[in-house]
Amino acid sequence: MSRTDWQAWHEPYADENSPLSRRLRLVRRPASRSALPRLCAADATVIWTRTRRAPDLTPAVRGWLRDAGFVERAFHVPEGVLFAVGAHQFAGTPQPLASDGELFTFLC
């Protein structure tokens, strides 16, 4: 079984022009998280999964959802695995879609 050098794997994040660095900036942008309330009806439930490998962003995801008007209904970290599962219910007011119709930006 081969082993992954996770420190080396994360090195591209330090290069601001690398695809990983660009993706991280996009995910951290508040506008990229604002699409979810535009896709949800009142009381909608969002079920999500995320790895907990470093950097573990599950605390940030939970905060982003809370800040976007979602209430956490469940968060499970099964023993012996590196993933988490969350369920959040939309408690905010559904938002209209942006007039330009753009929800996502895809990076190559």
C-alpha positions in Angstrom: 0.0 0.0 0.0 1.4 3.4 -1.0 1.4 6.2 1.5 0.5 9.8 0.7 2.8 12.6 1.9 0.0 15.0 3.0 2.4 17.8 3.7 3.7 17.7 0.1 0.1 17.3 -1.2 -0.8 20.6 0.5 2.2 22.5 -0.8 0.3 23.8 -3.9 -1.9 25.8 -1.5 1.1 28.1 -0.9 1.3 29.0 -4.6 -1.5 31.5 -5.2 -1.7 30.5 -8.9 -2.2 26.8 -8.3 -5.6 25.2 -9.0 -5.8 24.2 -5.3 -5.1 27.7 -4.1 -7.6 29.2 -6.5 -10.2 26.6 -5.4 -9.6 27.4 -1.8 -10.1 31.2 -2.4 -13.3 30.5 -4.2 -14.7 28.3 -1.4 -13.8 30.8 1.2 -15.5 33.6 -0.7 -18.8 34.6 1.0 -20.5 34.9 -2.4 -19.8 31.3 -3.3 -21.8 30.2 -0.2 -24.7 32.5 -0.9 -26.1 30.2 -3.6 -27.5 27.7 -1.1 -30.3 29.9 0.2 -31.3 30.6 -3.4 -31.7 26.8 -4.0 -33.7 26.0 -0.9 -37.4 26.3 -0.2 -38.5 27.3 3.3 -37.6 24.5 5.9 -35.5 22.6 3.3 -33.0 20.2 4.7 -29.5 20.0 3.4 -27.5 16.9 4.0 -23.7 17.2 3.4 -20.6 15.2 3.9 -17.0 16.4 4.3 -13.6 14.8 4.9 -12.0 15.6 8.2 -8.5 15.3 6.9 -6.3 18.4 7.6 -7.3 21.0 7.2 -10.6 19.9 8.8 -13.1 22.5 7.5 -16.2 20.9 9.1 -16.3 23.5 11.8 -16.1 26.2 9.1 -18.8 24.5 7.0 -21.1 24.4 10.0 -20.5 28.1 10.7 -21.1 29.0 7.1 -24.4 27.2 7.1 -25.4 28.9 10.3 -24.5 32.3 8.9 -26.6 31.6 5.8 -29.7 30.9 7.9 -29.5 27.2 8.5 -30.1 25.4 11.8 -28.0 22.4 12.6 -30.2 19.3 13.1 -27.5 16.7 13.1 -23.7 16.3 12.9 -22.1 12.9 13.0 -18.5 11.9 13.1 -18.5 8.1 12.8 -15.8 6.4 14.8 -12.8 5.1 12.9 -13.4 7.1 9.7 -12.2 10.4 8.3 -15.6 11.9 7.3 -18.5 13.7 8.9 -22.1 14.0 7.9 -24.2 17.0 8.7 -27.9 17.9 8.3 -29.0 21.5 8.4 -32.5 22.9 8.0 -33.1 26.3 6.2 -34.7 28.7 8.7 -34.2 31.8 6.6 -36.3 33.4 3.9 -35.8 31.8 0.4 -33.9 34.2 -1.8 -34.5 34.8 -5.5 -31.9 33.6 -8.0 -29.4 36.2 -9.2 -30.6 38.0 -12.3 -27.4 37.0 -14.2 -28.3 33.3 -13.7 -24.8 32.4 -12.5 -24.6 30.1 -9.5 -21.2 28.5 -9.8 -17.8 29.3 -11.2 -15.8 26.3 -12.6 -12.1 26.4 -12.5 -9.8 24.4 -14.8 
